[in-house]
Amino acid sequence: MNKNNAVCRWLAVMGLAIAAAAGAVHAEDSGAVSRLWLAEVTPAQDRAFREGIKTYAQCLHQHGARQTVWTGSAQTDDVGRYVFVVDAKTWTGLDFMDPADKDCDPVFNASVLPHTGK
């Protein structure tokens, strides 16, 4: 094997490793990363939807949820719009599934989803 080819291959592999490491560091420090959900709720379902959210939040709290979830709403004449934001902090944080979510999914499906329009 030619010594120059081996050196070139080694340099190429090292260059790729350095680039991958730099990319990983950049991804971790790239600023705030969040997951966002939107829900539309008719006025007739608004109270039940809000009660369902309270029940779901209590479940998350009881199961020691570690992620922060922010909620906001915008009310119009015909529909309420709610936004839920989970602060994942990093791109790799999007892959994290809080165990409390798995435990409380049935509560969400039973107490929140039936009251959403879309």
LOZAPA-841660 format. One line per 8 residues: their letters; for each residue x, y, z of C-alpha. Coordinates in Angstrom, 2 decimals. Example, Ala and Ser with C-alpha at 12.3 -4.5 7.8 and 13.67 -1.06 7.14 Angstrom:
<atoms>
as = 12.30/-4.50/7.80  13.67/-1.06/7.14
</atoms>
This chain:
<atoms>
mnknnavc = 0.00/0.00/0.00  1.26/3.46/-0.89  2.32/5.44/2.21  0.83/8.68/0.78  -2.59/7.03/0.29  -2.61/5.77/3.88  -1.74/9.24/5.19  -4.44/10.83/3.03
rwlavmgl = -7.04/8.33/4.28  -6.00/8.91/7.89  -6.23/12.70/7.43  -9.66/12.36/5.79  -10.98/10.20/8.64  -9.60/12.61/11.25  -11.12/15.57/9.38  -14.53/13.86/9.36
aiaaaaga = -14.25/13.08/13.08  -13.39/16.70/13.89  -16.25/17.96/11.71  -18.71/15.57/13.41  -17.57/16.67/16.86  -17.87/20.34/15.90  -21.36/19.69/14.51  -22.45/17.98/17.73
vhaedsga = -21.19/20.89/19.84  -22.94/23.36/17.54  -26.20/21.39/17.76  -26.06/21.43/21.56  -25.40/25.18/21.71  -27.70/26.29/18.89  -30.18/28.09/21.14  -33.64/27.21/22.39
vsrlwlae = -35.40/24.25/20.80  -39.04/23.58/21.60  -41.84/21.26/20.57  -45.17/22.98/19.86  -48.76/21.68/19.74  -51.87/23.61/18.75  -55.46/22.76/19.70  -58.75/24.34/18.64
vtpaqdra = -61.66/24.11/21.06  -65.24/25.21/20.46  -66.79/27.47/23.13  -69.15/24.64/24.15  -66.16/22.41/24.97  -63.89/25.07/26.48  -64.68/24.44/30.16  -64.34/20.65/29.82
fregikty = -61.09/21.12/27.87  -59.62/23.34/30.60  -60.67/20.88/33.31  -59.08/18.09/31.30  -55.83/20.05/31.07  -55.86/20.53/34.85  -56.36/16.79/35.37  -53.53/16.04/32.92
aqclhqhg = -51.21/18.56/34.60  -51.93/16.99/38.00  -51.05/13.57/36.59  -47.76/14.89/35.19  -46.94/16.48/38.53  -47.77/13.28/40.45  -45.52/11.28/38.13  -42.59/13.69/38.49
arqtvwtg = -42.55/15.18/35.00  -39.17/16.74/34.27  -39.92/18.80/31.17  -41.39/22.29/31.32  -44.65/22.77/29.40  -45.93/26.28/28.68  -49.54/26.87/27.71  -51.19/29.88/26.13
saqtddvg = -54.56/30.65/24.61  -56.16/33.04/22.14  -59.93/33.41/22.28  -62.00/34.44/19.26  -65.76/34.49/18.78  -66.11/30.99/17.39  -63.15/28.96/18.67  -60.47/28.94/21.33
ryvfvvda = -56.92/28.23/20.24  -54.45/26.80/22.69  -50.74/26.33/22.25  -48.58/23.94/24.25  -44.82/24.39/24.19  -42.39/21.82/25.60  -38.95/23.26/26.23  -36.60/20.60/24.80
ktwtgldf = -33.60/22.96/25.18  -31.50/21.16/22.51  -32.06/19.23/19.30  -31.15/16.01/21.10  -33.67/16.96/23.78  -36.44/16.44/21.20  -35.67/12.71/21.38  -36.22/12.60/25.16
mdpadkdc = -39.51/11.03/26.21  -40.38/11.90/29.79  -41.62/8.75/31.57  -44.47/10.83/33.03  -45.77/11.38/29.47  -46.15/7.65/28.98  -47.90/7.28/32.34  -50.25/10.20/31.68
dpvfnasv = -51.07/9.62/28.00  -54.27/7.72/28.90  -55.36/10.67/31.07  -54.71/13.10/28.21  -56.55/10.87/25.73  -59.57/10.56/28.03  -59.83/14.05/29.53  -58.41/16.41/26.90
lphtgk = -58.67/14.99/23.37  -62.46/14.46/23.37  -62.88/18.22/23.81  -60.62/19.36/20.96  -61.89/20.24/17.51  -58.54/19.72/15.84
</atoms>
